[in-house]
Amino acid sequence: MEAKKASQSITIMTELVLPNDTNVFGNLMGGRLMYWMDIAAALSAQKHCNAPVVTASVDNISFENPIKLGNVVHIEAKVTRAFTSSMEIHMKVWGEDLTQQYKYKSNEAYYTFVALDPNRKPRVVPQLVTETEEEKKLFDGALRRRQLRLILGGKMKPDDAAELKALFVKD
Ligand SMILES: CC(C)(COP(=O)(O)OP(=O)(O)OC[C@H]1O[C@@H](n2cnc3c(N)ncnc32)[C@H](O)[C@@H]1OP(=O)(O)O)[C@@H](O)C(=O)NCCC(=O)NCCS
């Protein structure tokens, strides 16, 4: 299976915040944003593996700035690393006020997707080739983030998280 470049998975989504997307303060609801992010990340993962995918986990999301009614939402998603059947996707989210010509960061997040075969079992995905410094940095950190989320998801024992332990325990 041929490896693919991170840049091949870039997915850019643009949405307009309409009244039905907002809370009582006139800001975009977090749940609606996470729904759009889920779709953007799934498309990015599918561009990488060219197979159906499911969301395996969503890391913590901190909403730095509310996105206002009538503003535009920009989501940029890219695969940071491919493991065996899973892929980590990094997303950056901005809001934009087109009338005031002002763009502001809303949040960043990591989602993990797993590619499935026709029997709905995890299937192998292509490895990822990094090109830019930022891609390399995200690729290197992905192993630690994966161990942390697998521990939190009850899929890995803390004692087996070699990468994480190396950060805290000296030989
Ligand atoms: C995600 C899912 C396919 C994993 O299946 P599984 O039978 O647990 O398979 P495995 O334990 O062999 O794990 C397969 C891959 O998923 C990854 N994975 C499993 N649970 C994970 C979690 N909580 N977070 C991140 N990755 C996870 C594993 O690390 C493994 O990755 P790798 O192949 O790259 O090493 C399965 O749990 C599932 O279908 N979940 C529901 C998905 C869904 O419906 N999503 C929408 C939410 S409503």
PDBQT file of the ligand as one rigid body, heavy atoms in Angstrom, charges set to zero:
ROOT
HETATM    1  C1  LIG A 201     -13.617   2.380  16.551  1.00  0.00    +0.000 C 
HETATM    2  C2  LIG A 201     -13.850   0.891  16.387  1.00  0.00    +0.000 C 
HETATM    3  C3  LIG A 201     -13.999   0.555  14.884  1.00  0.00    +0.000 C 
HETATM    4  C4  LIG A 201     -12.635   0.156  16.934  1.00  0.00    +0.000 C 
HETATM    5  O1  LIG A 201     -12.899  -1.184  16.785  1.00  0.00    +0.000 OA
HETATM    6  P1  LIG A 201     -12.256  -2.311  17.752  1.00  0.00    +0.000 P 
HETATM    7  O2  LIG A 201     -12.949  -3.553  17.506  1.00  0.00    +0.000 OA
HETATM    8  O3  LIG A 201     -12.156  -1.769  19.128  1.00  0.00    +0.000 OA
HETATM    9  O4  LIG A 201     -10.879  -2.507  17.072  1.00  0.00    +0.000 OA
HETATM   10  P2  LIG A 201      -9.427  -2.534  17.665  1.00  0.00    +0.000 P 
HETATM   11  O5  LIG A 201      -9.348  -2.633  19.154  1.00  0.00    +0.000 OA
HETATM   12  O6  LIG A 201      -8.749  -3.565  16.846  1.00  0.00    +0.000 OA
HETATM   13  O7  LIG A 201      -8.903  -1.107  17.260  1.00  0.00    +0.000 OA
HETATM   14  C5  LIG A 201      -8.855  -0.694  15.903  1.00  0.00    +0.000 C 
HETATM   15  C6  LIG A 201      -8.227   0.653  15.878  1.00  0.00    +0.000 C 
HETATM   16  O8  LIG A 201      -9.065   1.572  16.568  1.00  0.00    +0.000 OA
HETATM   17  C7  LIG A 201      -8.291   2.302  17.466  1.00  0.00    +0.000 C 
HETATM   18  N1  LIG A 201      -9.123   2.673  18.584  1.00  0.00    +0.000 N 
HETATM   19  C8  LIG A 201      -9.958   1.902  19.280  1.00  0.00    +0.000 A 
HETATM   20  N2  LIG A 201     -10.543   2.609  20.247  1.00  0.00    +0.000 NA
HETATM   21  C9  LIG A 201     -10.054   3.849  20.178  1.00  0.00    +0.000 A 
HETATM   22  C10 LIG A 201     -10.249   5.040  20.920  1.00  0.00    +0.000 A 
HETATM   23  N3  LIG A 201     -11.100   5.086  21.954  1.00  0.00    +0.000 N 
HETATM   24  N4  LIG A 201      -9.566   6.130  20.541  1.00  0.00    +0.000 NA
HETATM   25  C11 LIG A 201      -8.720   6.114  19.516  1.00  0.00    +0.000 A 
HETATM   26  N5  LIG A 201      -8.483   5.008  18.764  1.00  0.00    +0.000 NA
HETATM   27  C12 LIG A 201      -9.140   3.907  19.106  1.00  0.00    +0.000 A 
HETATM   28  C13 LIG A 201      -7.202   1.336  17.899  1.00  0.00    +0.000 C 
HETATM   29  O9  LIG A 201      -6.088   2.030  18.449  1.00  0.00    +0.000 OA
HETATM   30  C14 LIG A 201      -6.871   0.683  16.593  1.00  0.00    +0.000 C 
HETATM   31  O10 LIG A 201      -6.020   1.535  15.834  1.00  0.00    +0.000 OA
HETATM   32  P3  LIG A 201      -4.791   0.914  14.960  1.00  0.00    +0.000 P 
HETATM   33  O11 LIG A 201      -5.361  -0.191  14.115  1.00  0.00    +0.000 OA
HETATM   34  O12 LIG A 201      -4.337   2.039  14.128  1.00  0.00    +0.000 OA
HETATM   35  O13 LIG A 201      -3.790   0.423  15.947  1.00  0.00    +0.000 OA
HETATM   36  C15 LIG A 201     -15.123   0.385  17.151  1.00  0.00    +0.000 C 
HETATM   37  O14 LIG A 201     -14.933   0.605  18.542  1.00  0.00    +0.000 OA
HETATM   38  C16 LIG A 201     -16.374   1.086  16.701  1.00  0.00    +0.000 C 
HETATM   39  O15 LIG A 201     -16.967   0.732  15.687  1.00  0.00    +0.000 OA
HETATM   40  N6  LIG A 201     -16.828   2.085  17.463  1.00  0.00    +0.000 N 
HETATM   41  C17 LIG A 201     -18.029   2.851  17.118  1.00  0.00    +0.000 C 
HETATM   42  C18 LIG A 201     -17.710   3.891  16.059  1.00  0.00    +0.000 C 
HETATM   43  C19 LIG A 201     -18.876   4.818  15.856  1.00  0.00    +0.000 C 
HETATM   44  O16 LIG A 201     -19.999   4.377  15.760  1.00  0.00    +0.000 OA
HETATM   45  N7  LIG A 201     -18.581   6.102  15.790  1.00  0.00    +0.000 N 
HETATM   46  C20 LIG A 201     -19.590   7.090  15.744  1.00  0.00    +0.000 C 
HETATM   47  C21 LIG A 201     -19.908   7.510  17.123  1.00  0.00    +0.000 C 
HETATM   48  S1  LIG A 201     -21.604   7.719  17.430  1.00  0.00    +0.000 SA
ENDROOT
TORSDOF 0
